Amino acid sequence: MAIDRITTGAVLDGAIATADIADDAVTGAKIENNPTIAGNLTVNRSGNGVAQTIQSSGTTIGKIGNSDGDNLFITGQTGKTGGIFMNDAAVSPAYQGAERDNHYDLGKTPARWKDLYLSGGLKVGGTGAANTLDDYEEGVFDPTIEGESPCTITHSARAGYYTKVGRLVNVQISLTVGSVSNASSGRAISFGGLPFTTNNQQNIAGALRLQSLGAALEGMQVIAFNNSTGGRIEEFNGSGGTNASDHVQSGTTFDISLTYSTA
């Protein structure tokens, strides 16, 4: 028995063999006006192509089918309505049953997706390694401050915040000195505790704000060493950087902003 139409109020509960409506190329079977289907409905398409056509008032608006044996597509039909194409390697944008490159957006205003979970990278503007964003991270860390032996510098307050995008790291550091002993112009001020090791190419200069120094000076500068998680806070004497532990005291505060690339 071949069925050519299942209409309003019809109930399919498994009693009708799937072969009866197996191939619309043979029977032209149609399911119309919201019949109730209790259980599974098998649509068997011989070979590649459209297995199910979806219509509205007799006009085709979408299709479900397969390509290359086992690749499933679900696409719109009218206008430029998009769809998806699913194969062994990816879920791709599609148009009328074929993959379509660089045409559709994922989400839009005001209909956005929420969170995106990736175990690999995000390709932006291209498909090569140079276009791959493979890491984003933000958090807090505990920066340190110390004097060059035998100078000892402790902190009374500290805070560190970082944002990492790919290999690029931005840190914000605040260090307040608690105590200083054995300071001299020949002993350096060091900081450490950066959340990621710097690259091994060059030292990196940062921005520095300071207050409550123990003695006046020309200026100060901050530098992070290459291939390191720390650096120095130096006096700038007009021609270069020199050690400056003799200029700090209890209550001296260093606010540091530093951007660097990782190793």
Residue pairs with C-beta under 8 A, 6 or more apart in sequence:
1 20
2 20
2 26
2 27
2 29
3 16
3 20
3 21
3 27
3 29
4 27
4 28
4 29
4 30
5 29
5 30
5 32
6 12
6 21
6 29
6 30
6 31
6 32
6 35
7 32
7 33
7 35
8 32
8 33
8 34
8 35
9 35
9 36
10 35
10 36
11 35
11 36
11 37
11 38
12 35
12 36
12 37
12 38
12 39
12 41
13 38
13 39
14 38
14 39
14 40
18 41
18 42
18 44
19 44
20 27
20 29
21 27
21 29
21 31
21 43
22 42
22 43
22 44
23 44
23 45
23 46
24 30
24 53
25 46
43 51
43 52
43 64
44 51
45 51
45 65
45 66
48 65
48 66
48 67
48 68
48 69
49 65
49 66
50 63
50 64
50 65
50 97
51 64
51 65
51 66
52 63
52 64
52 65
53 60
53 62
53 63
54 60
54 61
54 62
54 63
54 64
55 61
59 78
60 77
60 78
61 76
61 77
61 78
61 81
62 74
62 75
62 76
62 77
62 81
62 83
63 73
63 74
63 75
63 77
63 96
63 97
64 72
64 73
64 74
65 72
65 73
65 97
66 72
66 73
67 73
67 85
67 97
67 98
68 87
70 87
70 88
71 85
71 86
71 87
71 88
72 85
72 86
73 83
73 84
73 85
73 86
73 94
73 97
73 98
74 83
74 84
74 94
75 81
75 82
75 83
75 84
75 85
75 94
75 95
75 96
75 97
76 82
76 83
76 96
77 96
80 95
81 95
82 93
82 94
82 95
82 100
82 103
82 104
83 93
83 94
83 95
83 96
83 97
84 91
84 92
84 93
84 94
85 91
85 92
85 93
85 94
85 97
85 98
85 99
86 92
92 99
92 100
93 99
93 100
93 101
93 103
93 104
94 100
95 103
106 113
107 113
120 134
121 132
121 133
121 134
122 132
122 133
122 134
123 131
123 132
124 131
124 132
124 133
125 131
133 165
133 166
134 166
135 164
135 165
135 166
136 164
136 165
136 166
137 162
137 163
137 164
138 161
138 162
138 163
138 164
139 161
139 162
139 195
140 159
140 160
140 161
140 162
141 160
141 161
141 162
141 171
141 193
141 194
141 195
142 158
142 160
142 193
143 158
143 159
143 160
143 173
143 175
143 191
143 192
143 193
143 194
144 155
144 158
144 191
144 192
144 193
144 230
145 153
145 154
145 155
145 158
145 175
145 177
145 189
145 190
145 191
145 254
146 152
146 153
146 189
146 190
146 191
146 192
147 153
147 180
147 182
147 183
147 187
147 188
147 189
147 190
147 245
148 187
148 188
148 189
148 190
148 243
148 245
149 187
150 182
150 187
151 180
151 181
151 182
151 183
151 184
151 187
151 245
152 179
152 180
152 181
152 182
153 177
153 179
153 180
153 183
153 189
153 245
153 248
154 177
154 178
154 179
155 175
155 176
155 177
155 178
156 176
156 177
156 178
156 179
156 250
156 251
157 174
157 175
157 176
158 173
158 174
158 175
158 176
159 172
159 173
159 174
160 171
160 172
160 173
160 174
160 193
160 195
161 171
161 172
162 169
162 170
162 171
162 172
162 195
162 196
163 169
163 170
164 170
164 195
164 196
164 262
167 199
167 261
167 262
168 259
168 260
168 261
168 262
169 194
169 195
169 196
169 259
169 260
169 261
169 262
170 257
170 258
170 259
171 194
171 195
171 256
171 257
171 258
171 259
172 255
172 256
172 257
173 191
173 254
173 255
173 256
173 257
173 258
174 253
174 254
174 255
174 256
175 191
175 253
175 254
175 256
176 251
176 252
176 253
176 254
177 248
177 249
177 250
177 251
177 252
177 253
178 250
179 250
180 214
180 245
180 248
180 249
180 250
183 245
183 246
183 248
184 243
184 245
184 246
185 242
185 243
185 244
185 245
185 246
186 243
187 243
187 245
187 246
188 232
188 234
188 243
188 244
188 245
189 232
189 233
189 234
189 243
189 244
189 245
189 248
190 230
190 231
190 232
190 233
191 222
191 230
191 231
191 232
191 233
191 254
191 256
192 229
192 230
192 231
193 229
193 230
194 224
194 228
194 229
194 230
194 258
195 229
196 229
196 262
196 263
197 227
197 228
197 229
197 262
197 263
198 204
198 224
198 225
198 226
198 227
198 228
198 229
198 260
198 261
198 262
198 263
199 226
199 227
199 260
199 261
199 262
199 263
200 226
200 227
200 263
201 226
202 226
203 223
203 224
203 225
203 226
203 231
204 223
204 224
204 226
204 231
204 258
204 259
204 260
205 221
205 222
205 223
206 222
206 223
206 224
206 231
206 256
206 257
206 258
206 259
207 222
207 256
207 257
207 258
208 220
208 221
208 222
208 233
208 254
208 255
208 256
208 257
209 254
209 255
210 220
210 252
210 253
210 254
210 255
211 252
211 253
212 249
212 251
212 252
212 253
213 247
213 248
213 249
213 252
214 246
214 247
214 248
214 249
214 252
215 246
215 247
216 247
217 235
217 237
217 244
217 247
218 235
218 236
218 237
218 238
219 235
219 236
220 233
220 234
220 235
220 236
220 244
220 247
221 233
221 234
221 236
221 241
222 231
222 232
222 233
222 234
222 254
222 256
222 258
223 231
223 232
223 234
223 241
224 230
224 231
224 258
224 260
225 231
225 232
227 263
232 241
233 244
233 254
233 256
234 241
234 242
234 243
234 244
235 241
235 242
235 243
235 244
235 247
236 242
